[in-house]
Amino acid sequence: MSPHRWEKSSYCQEGDACVHISTTPTAIHLTDRPAPPHTVLTVGPDAFAALLRALKCRAFTAG
């Protein structure tokens, strides 16, 4: 059993095309499926915030 409490992204497509996130005070964990998670990407809060900013900026300029 995973020690993480996974939450599904609110921007999921239908089926398994989803991102799941689990947070701790010092890390953000991402996976494509929570049970069982295969690959987990772990980043710090600052790196995750930078990723979100870059994605939002790209969304507005992708036109």
N, C-alpha and C positions, 0 to 999 in steps of 0.2 A: 504494500500500500504506500502511496506517495505521501510524504510529509507536507506537501503543499495543498492549500485550499484553492483550487483552480476556479476561475470565473471565465465564462465564454464572452468573447468580444461582442459588443452590440452591433458591429458591422459585419457579421457573418453572412456568408452566402448559404444557400441551401446545401444539405448534405454534410460532408466532412470538411469542406473548405472553410476552416475556422482557425482563429488564433485564441489560445487560452492563456490567461495571465494569472500569476500568483505573486503577491508582494510580501516583503518583509521590511523592516525599517531601513535596511541597508542594501536591498537588492530587488530587482524586478526579474521574474522568471517567465519565459515565454515558451510555449510548446504548441504543436499542431493538434495534439490529442492528449487529453489528460489521463486516460485510463487504459492501459498504463502509458505514461509519457515515454516516448522513445528518445528523442533529443530535446534537451532543455537548454535554451540560451539564457544565460544569466548576465545581467548588466547592472551597473550602478544607476541610481536615480538621475544623476546629471546626464549620463549617456542616453538614457531612455528619453529624457526631456528633449535632448538635442535631436534624437531620431524623430520624435513627434513633430517638432518644429519644422524639420526638413520635409517630412511627409505633407504637412499642412501647406507649406510654401509651394511644394510641387503641385499639389492639388489645385491651387489657385492659378498657377501659371501653365498648367497642362492644356487648358482651354478646350 
